Amino acid sequence: MDLQSLIDAQPPNGILELPPGEFSGKVIIGQPITIVGHGKATWIGSEVSPTIRIISARVRLKNLSVDCTASDEAVAVDAAPGTNPVLENVTVRGKIKGVRPERIISGTQAEAAGPLKPSQQIASPVTPGYDKIPSRSPIGRPAPASEDRPLPRRDMVEDNVPRASTASRVRSLIPFAKVAFAVLGLAGIVWLVSEFLEKPQQQETQPPKEMAQEDKDLPDFAQKYPNEIKFLLRAALRGEAWAQAKLGYEYSLGRQIPNDDAEAVKWYLKAVDQGNSMAQCNLGYMYGHGRGVEKDHAEAARLYRLAAEQNDPMAQNNLGVMYRDGLGVPQDDAEAVKWYRKAVEKGNARAQCQLGLMYEMGRGVAADLAEACNWYRKAADQGDAVAQTNLGWMYENGRGVTKDRDEAIKWYRKAAAQENERAMDRLRTLGAASP
């Protein structure tokens, strides 16, 4: 299965629940996301290390396995500076790089090769959700070395050595005690000062020393960019297609850097020249909506097809929409359904919703309201707001399901929580409160 396409198809801060099975190839996680494997999903790396490259903050991997087959020393999970992902109950074959120990939670294990052993557990569990863990342990004075040596037994004292009285012995020790306390006190002060004056660890918002030096090679306008964007820019300038595509996406999104559609198109074109499917799909979107370029549906459809033929699920969905609406290609419902089916095989929520609509309307397939509800539900369970609204409509009107006002309100509220206008309008009509 193409895991990169599944990840790219998710909205920011989305939850991707992987079906059981194996996923192959190197992936780049470039947006906030939670990926859940339910203990039955395995990432199989390629000869290229790392298997998983994380370049975005707020990434969580949970209940899955990562198997890097490149070599015993290969990096399985590599996180860019400042991203601080969370690994929870993740079994890793290979090395973990760039992940802080306190972000490795509950049963995560790593190995170079061979079967896992209980002794290879990386870290003890920490409180889930507690992100502000101190970066340094509390200061504590080390125990004197003499505590590790056995004290002399009383009966080992030679009998021919005269014993002084207790009081006189105490008095004789006073000068030595003063000197000892003075020395220990001075040593303690020096130790405490050294502890407090120790250079603090890098803050999450500060680049490591080597990255700060590299910043001098970046253009002036990029000096204030977040570390993730600087990382992408360096890779893009080196000609790496995945970074060019992701940088174009960031420019078009305007989330971490100012929106600049022309700059987005420039980087998409560079990646398209190298056959990158994400860039092909996204550049198709720019042509289809006239962003940074003159609107051209034919060019949009051409680019969608290039990416769709590389099994990009979002491009397959978008090409289906072009055929459904006759944009840049002859109108053809059967062809639209064909591309929707290819996308739903990879779990694409938008294609699931679109296929549900085709079944509801009887376009390209025989009308089947129960099947329409089935596909709406699949997409709704993945958080697609349009599908949630459509499913609510089916329950409100008893189409393909038993009429159920409460169930309709439930799905409308889920969609309204994502600011879906149609869902909010239906809630008002039903006299139900919005979330």
Secondary structure, DSSP 8 states (H G I E B T S, - for coil): -BHHHHHHTS-TTEEEE--SEEEES-EEE-S-EEEE-TT-EEEE--SSS-SEEE-SSSEEEEEEEEE--S-TT-EEEEE-TT---EEEEEEEEBEEES--GGGEESS-EEESSSS--GGGB------TT-----SS--------GGGGS----GGGS-TTS----HHHHHHHHHHHHHHHHHHHHHHHHHHHHHHHHS-----TTS--HHHHHHGGGS-GGGTTS-HHHHHHHHHHHTT-HHHHHHHHHHHHHTSSS---HHHHHHHHHHHHTTT-HHHHHHHHHHHHHTSSS---HHHHHHHHHHHHTTT-HHHHHHHHHHHHHTSSS---HHHHHHHHHHHHTTT-HHHHHHHHHHHHHTSSS---HHHHHHHHHHHHHTT-HHHHHHHHHHHHHTSSS---HHHHHHHHHHHHTTT-HHHHHHHHHHT----
